[in-house]
């Protein structure tokens, strides 16, 4: 999977992304093919963007959410439903 992630929040200068049960390759700003990090959580400042790439080995439901509590409590969360790996 490839996610194009951008922090467009106006009211909070820092946001984050956390992926459960998996790690992703992170390419900051999406301008290089060189992996910057292999992680499960990143933080972005306002206007910052990047690419996340990952695969799932098994079918299932996998949660992702903001790792900043006050943002996650406002509903910044979701899940990927993987039907086949």
C-alpha positions as CSV (number, residue, x, y, z in Angstrom):
1,X,0.0,0.0,0.0
2,X,1.1,3.6,-0.6
3,X,-0.2,6.5,1.4
4,X,0.3,10.1,0.5
5,X,0.2,11.8,3.9
6,X,0.0,15.5,4.6
7,X,-0.6,17.5,7.8
8,X,-3.2,20.2,6.8
9,X,-4.4,20.9,10.3
10,X,-4.7,24.7,11.0
11,X,-5.4,24.5,14.7
12,X,-2.5,22.2,15.8
13,X,1.0,22.6,14.3
14,X,2.1,19.0,14.9
15,X,0.2,15.8,14.0
16,X,1.2,12.2,13.9
17,X,0.4,8.9,12.2
18,X,0.6,5.5,13.9
19,X,0.1,2.1,12.2
20,X,-0.8,-0.9,14.3
21,X,0.7,-4.4,13.7
22,X,3.0,-3.2,10.9
23,X,6.0,-1.0,10.0
24,X,6.2,1.2,7.0
25,X,8.9,2.8,4.8
26,X,8.8,6.6,5.1
27,X,9.9,9.0,2.3
28,X,9.7,12.6,3.6
29,X,8.2,15.1,1.2
30,X,8.0,12.3,-1.4
31,X,10.9,13.7,-3.4
32,X,13.4,10.9,-3.1
33,X,13.4,7.1,-3.6
34,X,15.7,6.6,-0.6
35,X,13.9,5.3,2.5
36,X,14.3,7.7,5.4
37,X,12.8,5.6,8.1
38,X,11.4,2.2,8.8
39,X,9.0,2.7,11.6
40,X,5.3,2.5,12.8
41,X,4.9,6.2,13.9
42,X,5.8,9.5,12.4
43,X,5.2,13.2,13.3
44,X,4.6,16.0,10.8
45,X,4.6,19.7,11.2
46,X,2.0,21.9,9.4
47,X,2.2,21.5,5.7
48,X,4.7,18.7,5.9
49,X,4.1,15.7,3.6
50,X,5.5,12.3,2.9
51,X,4.9,8.8,1.4
52,X,4.3,5.7,3.5
53,X,4.7,2.2,1.9
54,X,3.9,-1.1,3.5
55,X,2.3,-4.6,2.9
56,X,0.3,-6.8,5.1
57,X,1.1,-10.5,5.4
58,X,-2.3,-11.7,6.6
59,X,-5.9,-10.7,6.0
60,X,-7.6,-8.8,8.8
61,X,-8.5,-5.4,10.2
62,X,-5.6,-3.1,11.0
63,X,-6.0,0.2,12.9
64,X,-4.3,3.5,12.2
65,X,-4.7,6.7,14.2
66,X,-3.1,9.9,15.3
67,X,-0.7,9.3,18.1
68,X,-1.5,12.6,19.7
69,X,-4.2,11.9,22.2
70,X,-6.3,15.1,21.8
71,X,-6.4,14.6,18.0
72,X,-7.2,10.9,18.2
73,X,-10.0,11.7,20.7
74,X,-11.6,14.0,18.0
75,X,-11.9,11.0,15.7
76,X,-8.6,10.9,13.8
77,X,-8.6,7.1,13.4
78,X,-9.5,4.4,10.9
79,X,-8.7,0.9,9.7
80,X,-7.6,-1.0,6.8
81,X,-9.5,-4.1,6.0
82,X,-7.2,-6.5,4.2
83,X,-9.0,-9.2,2.3
84,X,-6.0,-11.0,0.9
85,X,-2.3,-10.6,1.6
